[in-house]
């Protein structure tokens, strides 16, 4: 095992965590060791540096990475994040999670991920465009509609994807919308893409509620992370009858057991601060995780539920809208408590599923209505949830291990068919 819990010290390195998750699922399936070793490392990782002229005339060198985990089933697929804390290990881990995310919902992709070390909030629009185009130029040799298809991730946007697609198209000498997904609609984006991660997560939550014999009207929800996925999930769950009692962002959160005024929370998030909702409603991110609610949605960053706080979790269902919010040590504690954890590679696979739909539409040059996209997404998410649930029951294990098992079996079958193993 690569990640260990020693006393209260737990490895939070995402690369070690995903390797440990692979080990756990592979042990249940009794996979050959050489198959496991292939899957525990990316096939290819590119580190790049590129220069960008800043608005003041100076030249700044940026660093970034693109990791491609496994392309046995098809081209690799995964987001590009712009964040000051991007590391190679993080990008490698996220590319591996993407392989398993694509596998669990049956997409013909392997996993990829990229990142640039920068704080986009400190860049002007012009500087951001030059960084975006510079990174695409640096990775252009290893991406493409049949090779590796990037997408938005933390602090990247449809506009950034548009710049990157345009740069790649200029390099190739022809329009190539299928090189990247999450683009603006006018240049080949898909309807329904912006809401897809949250919508897919909500579809899995509804299936889990049915198992508990609960209706949305009986359900309370706390959401850590009030960005795109968290906000849209809150809106969709409210429409279905759920009561949102707490939300938070990086500055802190607000809590009202009677239910929040979601429109007011969204207005404050856009114009001021969530904390302006009222001092009597303030709650810390740590305390939000421990609320006695039916559903907890971690929709922020990695490693927020750990061995240090898992004992305090009281939610009946955890739906991981974020990537890697729960450490392996915390997973064990949550499983012992009987909490249903809908793992990230299933719960937030709606985003990559509709990215796949976008890619298909680009290749066909034929575009679907939003109703068609949402219907296809619901069918895929509901089917995948029950496939994971049934396999987990068959092997008497948790949903995360079940999800990894489905993906491991698919990738192993593809590698065998190609003669790699």
ZICORNOR-V518050 format. One record per pair of residues at least 12 apart in sequence whose ideal C-beta (glycine too) atoms are under 6 Angstrom apart, sorted by the first residue. I is the first residue (numbers start at 1). J is the second residue. If there is no record, write none. Layout:
i=I j=J
i=I j=J
//
This chain:
i=1 j=20
i=2 j=16
i=2 j=19
i=2 j=20
i=3 j=16
i=3 j=17
i=3 j=20
i=5 j=307
i=5 j=329
i=10 j=306
i=10 j=307
i=10 j=327
i=10 j=329
i=12 j=303
i=13 j=89
i=14 j=90
i=14 j=93
i=14 j=302
i=14 j=324
i=15 j=89
i=15 j=92
i=15 j=93
i=18 j=93
i=18 j=96
i=18 j=97
i=19 j=40
i=20 j=328
i=21 j=404
i=22 j=39
i=22 j=40
i=24 j=401
i=25 j=401
i=25 j=404
i=25 j=405
i=25 j=408
i=28 j=395
i=28 j=397
i=29 j=405
i=35 j=412
i=35 j=421
i=42 j=67
i=42 j=69
i=42 j=92
i=42 j=95
i=43 j=68
i=43 j=70
i=44 j=68
i=45 j=67
i=46 j=66
i=46 j=142
i=47 j=65
i=48 j=64
i=48 j=138
i=49 j=61
i=49 j=63
i=50 j=62
i=50 j=134
i=50 j=138
i=52 j=130
i=52 j=131
i=52 j=134
i=54 j=127
i=55 j=124
i=55 j=127
i=62 j=116
i=62 j=118
i=62 j=131
i=63 j=117
i=64 j=115
i=64 j=116
i=64 j=135
i=65 j=88
i=65 j=91
i=65 j=115
i=66 j=114
i=66 j=139
i=67 j=91
i=67 j=92
i=67 j=95
i=67 j=113
i=68 j=112
i=68 j=148
i=69 j=95
i=69 j=96
i=69 j=99
i=69 j=110
i=69 j=111
i=70 j=99
i=70 j=110
i=70 j=411
i=71 j=110
i=72 j=411
i=72 j=414
i=72 j=415
i=72 j=418
i=73 j=108
i=73 j=110
i=73 j=414
i=74 j=108
i=74 j=109
i=75 j=146
i=75 j=147
i=75 j=148
i=76 j=110
i=76 j=111
i=76 j=112
i=76 j=148
i=77 j=109
i=77 j=112
i=77 j=149
i=78 j=95
i=78 j=98
i=78 j=111
i=78 j=112
i=78 j=113
i=79 j=151
i=79 j=152
i=79 j=153
i=80 j=114
i=80 j=150
i=80 j=153
i=80 j=156
i=81 j=115
i=81 j=153
i=81 j=154
i=82 j=116
i=82 j=118
i=82 j=120
i=82 j=155
i=82 j=156
i=83 j=154
i=83 j=155
i=84 j=119
i=86 j=115
i=86 j=117
i=91 j=113
i=91 j=115
i=94 j=113
i=95 j=111
i=95 j=112
i=95 j=113
i=96 j=111
i=97 j=323
i=97 j=345
i=98 j=111
i=98 j=113
i=99 j=111
i=100 j=345
i=100 j=404
i=100 j=407
i=101 j=345
i=101 j=349
i=101 j=352
i=103 j=407
i=103 j=410
i=104 j=345
i=104 j=346
i=104 j=384
i=104 j=403
i=104 j=406
i=104 j=407
i=105 j=349
i=105 j=353
i=105 j=380
i=105 j=384
i=107 j=356
i=112 j=148
i=114 j=150
i=116 j=135
i=120 j=155
i=129 j=163
i=132 j=160
i=132 j=163
i=132 j=164
i=133 j=163
i=133 j=167
i=136 j=164
i=136 j=167
i=136 j=168
i=140 j=168
i=140 j=171
i=144 j=179
i=145 j=178
i=145 j=179
i=149 j=359
i=150 j=180
i=151 j=181
i=151 j=182
i=151 j=355
i=152 j=182
i=158 j=182
i=158 j=183
i=158 j=184
i=161 j=180
i=161 j=182
i=161 j=183
i=162 j=183
i=162 j=184
i=162 j=187
i=164 j=180
i=165 j=179
i=165 j=180
i=165 j=183
i=177 j=362
i=178 j=359
i=178 j=362
i=178 j=363
i=181 j=355
i=181 j=358
i=181 j=359
i=188 j=362
i=190 j=354
i=190 j=357
i=190 j=358
i=190 j=361
i=191 j=370
i=191 j=373
i=192 j=354
i=192 j=370
i=192 j=373
i=192 j=374
i=193 j=354
i=195 j=232
i=196 j=350
i=196 j=351
i=196 j=354
i=197 j=229
i=197 j=348
i=197 j=350
i=197 j=351
i=198 j=229
i=198 j=232
i=198 j=233
i=199 j=350
i=200 j=349
i=200 j=350
i=200 j=377
i=200 j=381
i=201 j=233
i=201 j=319
i=201 j=321
i=201 j=347
i=201 j=348
i=202 j=233
i=202 j=236
i=203 j=378
i=203 j=381
i=203 j=382
i=204 j=342
i=204 j=347
i=204 j=381
i=204 j=385
i=205 j=319
i=207 j=385
i=208 j=317
i=208 j=340
i=216 j=240
i=216 j=241
i=216 j=242
i=217 j=241
i=219 j=242
i=219 j=294
i=220 j=243
i=220 j=245
i=220 j=293
i=220 j=294
i=221 j=237
i=221 j=242
i=221 j=244
i=221 j=295
i=222 j=246
i=222 j=288
i=222 j=291
i=222 j=293
i=222 j=296
i=223 j=247
i=223 j=297
i=223 j=299
i=224 j=248
i=224 j=285
i=224 j=288
i=224 j=298
i=224 j=300
i=225 j=299
i=225 j=300
i=226 j=247
i=226 j=249
i=226 j=269
i=229 j=299
i=229 j=321
i=230 j=299
i=233 j=297
i=234 j=262
i=238 j=262
i=243 j=259
i=244 j=260
i=244 j=262
i=245 j=257
i=245 j=259
i=246 j=288
i=246 j=291
i=247 j=265
i=248 j=285
i=248 j=288
i=249 j=274
i=252 j=275
i=253 j=283
i=253 j=288
i=254 j=274
i=254 j=277
i=254 j=281
i=255 j=281
i=255 j=283
i=256 j=281
i=290 j=312
i=292 j=314
i=293 j=315
i=294 j=316
i=295 j=317
i=296 j=315
i=296 j=318
i=297 j=319
i=297 j=321
i=298 j=320
i=298 j=322
i=298 j=325
i=299 j=321
i=299 j=322
i=300 j=322
i=302 j=324
i=303 j=327
i=304 j=325
i=305 j=325
i=305 j=326
i=305 j=330
i=306 j=327
i=306 j=330
i=307 j=329
i=307 j=330
i=310 j=330
i=310 j=333
i=310 j=334
i=317 j=340
i=318 j=341
i=319 j=342
i=319 j=347
i=320 j=343
i=320 j=344
i=320 j=347
i=321 j=348
i=323 j=344
i=335 j=398
i=343 j=399
i=343 j=400
i=343 j=403
i=345 j=403
i=346 j=388
i=346 j=403
i=350 j=377
i=353 j=377
i=353 j=380
i=354 j=377
i=357 j=373
i=388 j=402
i=388 j=403
i=391 j=405
//
